[in-house]
Amino acid sequence: MNNPIIQEVRSARESLAAKFDFDLHRIIADAMQRQGQQSTINRQKGPNKTLETTGGAAASPVARKRRVRPARVSA
């Protein structure tokens, strides 16, 4: 079974591992460095419009978080 997406992922993984001589510590260090650089770029978030449009902002945080259902009682 030849799935082109799986083949692409495997070839990318193989090339990345070869770049760092198959050293797991170097691969992880590089991934952590790239992740740290990316997370500082996309930190600005817009307003949460779901609370404004649905009226959820008027409810208490507990009521928004969890809705309680009545317990089922078996006889």
Sequence and secondary structure as in RCSB ss.txt:
>XXXX:A:sequence
MNNPIIQEVRSARESLAAKFDFDLHRIIADAMQRQGQQSTINRQKGPNKTLETTGGAAASPVARKRRVRPARVSA
>XXXX:A:secstr
   HHHHHHHHHHHHHHHHTTT HHHHHHHHHHHHHHHHTTS      HHHHHHSGGGS HHHHH          
